[in-house]
Amino acid sequence: MKKKRIVVIGGGTGTYTVLSGLKEYDVDLTAIVSMADDGGSTRILREEFGILPPGSVRPAMVALSRAEKSLADLFTFRFEDGNGLSGHNFGNLFITALTKQLGSFEKAVKEAGKLLQIKGQVIPSTLNNCTLMAELENGKIVEGEHAIDVPKHSGKLKIKKVWLKGTCKANPRAVEAILKADLVVLGPGDLFSSILPNLLLLGIKNAVKKTRGKKVYVCNIMTKYGETSSFEAKDFVSVMEEYLGKNVLDYIVCNTKKPSALRIAKYEKAHSEFVKCGFQNPSFRVIAKPLVRDKGFIRHDPKKLAHVLLSL
């Protein structure tokens, strides 16, 4: 029997969570990752070496790794000191070195994937150098993913729209993977800085609309200051439909279990709130279940989420 093809679109810890859960099953996995990241170590490497953001693909590769834990841990190691090294991530430096050696970011990702013995493949959503832009409700224009992700402006201001600056074409390999998918998973993750940058690429958006595979959006458990303040699940989906189109999503996966007040208190310091799950006459099927991890960071439990996604 042919393995089911599952494509996960996003970036960051949300994509890591989905992939780490699905990795345990006999499925054909592909991660399509946003290339909008321009903060921290990634920003410096992009500016100095003119490469695509290594920090975007690294978490997805670590999530899919079947190599020794020590090797996967090495890829997440961050230098705390050292002149010029402080703040840099070993995995980012390694991918940068491979890119310079092989002359191609995509080849570097493939080679790093071999070393980590990843299950499936990690594909950059675009091979072009793009900059994420946003217009706030007060008319101010914000340039760069990091400036949206870590706002210097008031994070309570709503984002009116986002777009990509520069010539930004979808990676043909990403488009092909989506069109062949049995299931396309969007999210969880930062809505405007991790999920939408992929859909702003016309080829990706059209492929998601055309594919015969089921399309599911996994809603975040907590809001993000500067992006989704005061959002409920219906607001996340409304924005997704604004960029993807209506009647495209088949399923919405939504967490129903509110974490303890003690756990939420830590997030309230960062102006983050619990996302309420509720819809009125939706055109999609809502799968509402308790999916939050029992302890630690307020994120989806990888095993519970994978079980729900595979049931689709």
Backbone torsions as a table, in degrees:
resi	resn	phi	psi	omega
1	MET	NA	133.1	-177.9
2	LYS	-69.5	137.8	179.1
3	LYS	-65.2	143.8	174.9
4	LYS	-71.1	136.8	-179.6
5	ARG	-96.1	119.1	179.6
6	ILE	-117.3	126.4	178.1
7	VAL	-111.7	126.9	179.2
8	VAL	-110.1	122.5	-177.6
9	ILE	-112.1	128.0	179.0
10	GLY	165.2	-128.7	-178.0
11	GLY	164.9	156.8	175.7
12	GLY	78.0	-157.4	-173.5
13	THR	-68.3	-28.2	178.8
14	GLY	-63.0	-47.2	178.3
15	THR	-64.8	-38.8	177.3
16	TYR	-57.2	-45.1	-178.7
17	THR	-61.8	-46.8	-179.2
18	VAL	-62.4	-47.5	-176.3
19	LEU	-66.1	-41.3	-178.2
20	SER	-65.2	-28.9	177.0
21	GLY	-77.9	-45.3	-177.8
22	LEU	-71.5	-24.0	-178.3
23	LYS	-57.6	-27.5	-175.9
24	GLU	-76.8	-4.3	-177.4
25	TYR	-111.9	161.6	-177.4
26	ASP	-84.4	73.3	179.9
27	VAL	-131.1	161.2	177.9
28	ASP	-93.6	110.0	-172.8
29	LEU	-103.8	137.2	172.5
30	THR	-134.7	129.9	175.0
31	ALA	-107.1	123.3	175.2
32	ILE	-107.0	118.6	-166.5
33	VAL	-115.1	137.2	177.9
34	SER	-61.0	141.9	178.2
35	MET	-108.7	27.3	-176.2
36	ALA	-90.9	-13.4	-174.4
37	ASP	-57.1	129.6	177.9
38	ASP	-146.8	35.4	179.3
39	GLY	-114.0	160.5	173.1
40	GLY	56.7	-135.1	-179.4
41	SER	-57.8	-41.4	-178.7
42	THR	-60.6	-42.5	-179.9
43	ARG	-59.6	-45.9	-178.9
44	ILE	-62.4	-44.3	-178.6
45	LEU	-68.5	-35.8	176.9
46	ARG	-64.2	-43.8	-177.4
47	GLU	-70.9	-40.9	-175.1
48	GLU	-79.8	-33.4	-174.8
49	PHE	-114.8	-4.8	177.4
50	GLY	63.5	34.0	-178.5
51	ILE	-105.7	169.6	173.4
52	LEU	-73.1	161.5	-173.0
53	PRO	-68.6	109.3	179.1
54	PRO	-67.6	-28.7	-178.8
55	GLY	-67.0	-14.2	179.5
56	SER	-80.0	-40.8	-175.7
57	VAL	-85.9	-25.1	-174.5
58	ARG	-57.3	-50.0	-179.0
59	PRO	-60.5	-36.5	179.7
60	ALA	-66.0	-39.9	179.7
61	MET	-68.1	-40.2	178.7
62	VAL	-64.3	-40.1	179.6
63	ALA	-62.3	-35.8	-177.0
64	LEU	-91.5	-2.4	-175.4
65	SER	-66.0	137.9	173.3
66	ARG	-117.0	13.2	178.5
67	ALA	-78.9	177.4	177.0
68	GLU	-55.5	141.6	-178.1
69	LYS	-56.2	-36.0	-178.3
70	SER	-62.0	-34.2	179.2
71	LEU	-72.8	-42.7	177.3
72	ALA	-62.9	-39.7	178.3
73	ASP	-64.2	-34.5	179.2
74	LEU	-62.3	-36.9	-179.3
75	PHE	-68.8	-20.1	178.6
76	THR	-99.8	-3.2	-177.4
77	PHE	-65.6	131.8	178.9
78	ARG	-116.7	129.4	178.6
79	PHE	-70.5	128.5	179.9
80	GLU	-93.3	-19.2	-179.8
81	ASP	-146.5	-175.4	-178.0
82	GLY	102.3	126.4	-178.1
83	ASN	-63.6	114.8	-179.1
84	GLY	91.0	-19.9	-178.6
85	LEU	-99.9	-26.5	-176.9
86	SER	-54.3	128.2	179.6
87	GLY	93.2	-15.7	-179.8
88	HIS	-82.0	148.7	178.9
89	ASN	-101.5	135.4	-177.5
90	PHE	-58.6	-42.3	-179.8
91	GLY	-60.0	-39.9	177.6
92	ASN	-62.4	-43.9	179.9
93	LEU	-65.2	-39.7	-178.7
94	PHE	-64.8	-45.3	179.3
95	ILE	-65.7	-36.9	177.4
96	THR	-62.9	-45.5	179.3
97	ALA	-61.3	-43.2	178.8
98	LEU	-63.7	-39.2	179.4
99	THR	-61.8	-44.3	179.8
100	LYS	-68.1	-37.3	-178.5
101	GLN	-71.2	-42.6	-175.2
102	LEU	-92.3	-14.9	178.3
103	GLY	77.8	12.9	-178.4
104	SER	-154.2	129.5	178.1
105	PHE	-65.0	-40.4	-178.5
106	GLU	-64.5	-40.5	177.2
107	LYS	-64.8	-38.4	179.6
108	ALA	-63.0	-41.4	178.7
109	VAL	-63.4	-41.2	178.6
110	LYS	-62.8	-45.3	-178.4
111	GLU	-66.6	-41.1	177.6
112	ALA	-64.0	-36.2	177.6
113	GLY	-63.5	-38.5	177.7
114	LYS	-63.9	-44.2	-179.4
115	LEU	-61.5	-41.1	-179.8
116	LEU	-83.1	-3.3	179.8
117	GLN	53.1	50.7	-175.8
118	ILE	-71.0	147.6	175.9
119	LYS	-91.2	111.1	-177.7
120	GLY	99.8	-149.7	-177.6
121	GLN	-145.4	152.5	176.6
122	VAL	-116.9	124.2	-175.2
123	ILE	-122.7	124.8	173.2
124	PRO	-64.0	137.4	-176.9
125	SER	-67.6	-26.4	176.0
126	THR	-145.4	155.6	176.7
127	LEU	-108.0	8.0	177.8
128	ASN	-96.2	153.5	178.4
129	ASN	-84.5	102.4	-175.6
130	CYS	-114.4	151.8	176.6
131	THR	-119.4	128.9	179.1
132	LEU	-79.5	132.8	179.6
133	MET	-121.3	151.9	177.7
134	ALA	-143.3	144.1	172.1
135	GLU	-110.4	127.4	179.5
136	LEU	-86.9	167.6	-176.6
137	GLU	-64.3	-20.6	177.9
138	ASN	-89.4	4.3	177.8
139	GLY	93.8	-9.2	-179.3
140	LYS	-69.8	139.4	177.8
141	ILE	-99.7	129.1	179.0
142	VAL	-113.0	131.3	-177.6
143	GLU	-110.8	128.1	175.4
144	GLY	102.7	138.5	-180.0
145	GLU	-59.4	-41.2	-177.1
146	HIS	-65.3	-36.1	179.9
147	ALA	-68.8	-22.6	175.4
148	ILE	-86.3	-42.5	-176.8
149	ASP	-67.6	-41.2	178.2
150	VAL	-122.5	82.5	-170.6
151	PRO	-69.8	137.6	172.1
152	LYS	-93.4	-16.7	174.2
153	HIS	-85.8	178.5	177.1
154	SER	-66.9	119.3	-178.3
155	GLY	-70.1	-6.9	178.3
156	LYS	-82.3	-13.6	177.9
157	LEU	-69.6	130.9	179.6
158	LYS	-74.5	149.6	175.1
159	ILE	-86.5	122.5	-177.5
160	LYS	-79.1	-43.9	177.7
161	LYS	-163.2	159.4	176.0
162	VAL	-129.7	153.0	177.5
163	TRP	-155.7	170.8	179.9
164	LEU	-107.5	133.8	178.7
165	LYS	-95.5	133.3	-179.5
166	GLY	106.9	176.0	176.8
167	THR	-81.8	109.3	-173.3
168	CYS	-124.5	105.6	179.3
169	LYS	-109.6	146.4	178.5
170	ALA	-67.7	143.6	174.5
171	ASN	-66.8	122.1	-178.8
172	PRO	-55.5	-33.6	179.0
173	ARG	-65.9	-35.4	178.3
174	ALA	-68.2	-43.9	179.0
175	VAL	-60.5	-46.1	-179.7
176	GLU	-60.4	-42.7	-179.7
177	ALA	-62.7	-41.1	-179.6
178	ILE	-65.4	-43.8	-177.9
179	LEU	-64.7	-27.0	-179.2
180	LYS	-93.2	-3.5	-172.9
181	ALA	-71.9	147.2	171.0
182	ASP	-89.5	-27.9	178.5
183	LEU	-145.3	130.7	176.6
184	VAL	-113.8	121.0	-178.0
185	VAL	-107.6	121.5	176.2
186	LEU	-108.9	124.6	-179.7
187	GLY	83.9	-177.9	-4.5
188	PRO	-72.4	174.4	-179.9
189	GLY	149.8	172.3	179.7
190	ASP	-59.7	120.0	-170.7
191	LEU	-58.8	-53.3	-173.9
192	PHE	-84.8	-25.8	-175.4
193	SER	-105.9	-11.9	179.1
194	SER	-121.6	-38.5	-175.8
195	ILE	-89.0	-55.7	-174.5
196	LEU	-63.4	-33.0	177.8
197	PRO	-53.9	-29.2	176.3
198	ASN	-71.3	-41.4	-177.0
199	LEU	-77.6	-13.9	176.0
200	LEU	-73.7	-14.8	174.7
201	LEU	-83.5	115.9	-172.2
202	LEU	-53.5	-41.7	-178.9
203	GLY	-62.9	-38.5	179.2
204	ILE	-68.0	-48.6	-179.4
205	LYS	-57.3	-48.2	-178.5
206	ASN	-65.2	-37.2	179.3
207	ALA	-64.7	-40.9	178.5
208	VAL	-62.8	-38.4	-179.4
209	LYS	-71.2	-35.1	-174.6
210	LYS	-84.3	-31.7	-173.4
211	THR	-56.5	145.6	177.9
212	ARG	-81.6	-11.9	179.7
213	GLY	-67.1	156.0	177.0
214	LYS	-70.5	142.9	179.5
215	LYS	-112.3	126.2	-178.5
216	VAL	-129.4	136.1	174.9
217	TYR	-109.8	126.3	178.5
218	VAL	-98.1	112.5	-176.3
219	CYS	-76.2	146.2	178.7
220	ASN	-65.4	156.1	178.3
221	ILE	-88.5	-33.1	-180.0
222	MET	-125.7	153.7	176.5
223	THR	-77.8	167.8	179.5
224	LYS	-123.1	121.3	178.7
225	TYR	-61.3	131.9	-179.3
226	GLY	94.4	-12.8	-179.3
227	GLU	-129.0	-52.0	-171.3
228	THR	-132.3	34.3	179.1
229	SER	-54.9	133.2	178.4
230	SER	68.0	10.3	179.8
231	PHE	-71.9	143.0	166.4
232	GLU	-107.4	172.9	-177.7
233	ALA	-54.7	-40.9	-178.5
234	LYS	-63.1	-28.5	179.0
235	ASP	-73.5	-39.4	176.2
236	PHE	-58.8	-47.3	-177.2
237	VAL	-67.2	-37.4	178.9
238	SER	-59.2	-43.4	178.0
239	VAL	-67.1	-42.3	177.9
240	MET	-57.2	-44.1	-178.8
241	GLU	-70.3	-26.5	177.4
242	GLU	-63.6	-36.7	-177.5
243	TYR	-96.5	-28.4	-177.0
244	LEU	-96.9	-29.0	-176.1
245	GLY	107.6	155.2	179.6
246	LYS	-81.0	156.6	178.2
247	ASN	60.5	28.9	176.3
248	VAL	-101.5	-43.5	-179.0
249	LEU	-75.0	132.7	179.1
250	ASP	-90.8	-35.2	-176.4
251	TYR	-136.8	149.3	169.1
252	ILE	-122.9	124.9	176.7
253	VAL	-101.3	126.5	-171.6
254	CYS	-135.7	131.8	178.5
255	ASN	-78.4	139.2	-179.2
256	THR	-110.5	-14.3	-174.9
257	LYS	-90.4	119.5	179.1
258	LYS	-83.9	127.2	178.7
259	PRO	-63.9	166.4	-178.8
260	SER	-62.7	156.8	179.9
261	ALA	-59.7	-33.5	-179.9
262	LEU	-64.8	-42.9	179.7
263	ARG	-70.0	-39.6	-179.5
264	ILE	-68.2	-32.9	-178.5
265	ALA	-55.7	-37.3	179.8
266	LYS	-65.3	-33.4	-178.8
267	TYR	-80.0	-28.7	-179.8
268	GLU	-63.3	-26.7	176.9
269	LYS	-64.0	-27.2	178.5
270	ALA	-99.9	18.4	178.3
271	HIS	59.6	34.8	-179.8
272	SER	-105.1	136.7	-175.0
273	GLU	-124.9	157.1	178.0
274	PHE	-70.5	136.1	-178.7
275	VAL	-89.1	119.6	178.9
276	LYS	-80.0	139.5	-178.8
277	CYS	-101.6	113.9	179.8
278	GLY	-169.2	133.2	-178.8
279	PHE	-137.8	151.6	176.0
280	GLN	-117.6	120.1	179.1
281	ASN	48.2	56.7	-178.5
282	PRO	-73.0	153.4	177.3
283	SER	-89.3	-0.1	-179.2
284	PHE	-123.0	167.7	178.1
285	ARG	-89.5	128.8	179.6
286	VAL	-97.0	124.7	176.4
287	ILE	-108.9	100.6	-176.0
288	ALA	-105.8	115.1	-177.4
289	LYS	-144.9	159.3	174.1
290	PRO	-74.1	107.5	-172.8
291	LEU	-121.2	0.6	-177.0
292	VAL	-75.9	147.5	176.0
293	ARG	-62.9	150.2	-176.5
294	ASP	-73.2	-25.4	-179.6
295	LYS	-152.3	171.9	179.5
296	GLY	78.7	-151.0	-179.8
297	PHE	-59.2	145.8	179.2
298	ILE	-80.8	89.8	179.5
299	ARG	-137.4	170.9	176.9
300	HIS	-66.9	144.0	172.3
301	ASP	-75.8	119.1	-175.5
302	PRO	-56.0	-40.4	-177.7
303	LYS	-69.0	-45.1	179.8
304	LYS	-64.2	-42.1	-179.4
305	LEU	-65.7	-43.9	179.7
306	ALA	-61.0	-40.3	179.9
307	HIS	-61.2	-43.2	179.3
308	VAL	-65.2	-46.0	-177.3
309	LEU	-63.8	-40.6	-179.9
310	LEU	-68.8	-26.1	179.1
311	SER	-70.1	-15.5	-178.7
312	LEU	-82.9	NA	NA
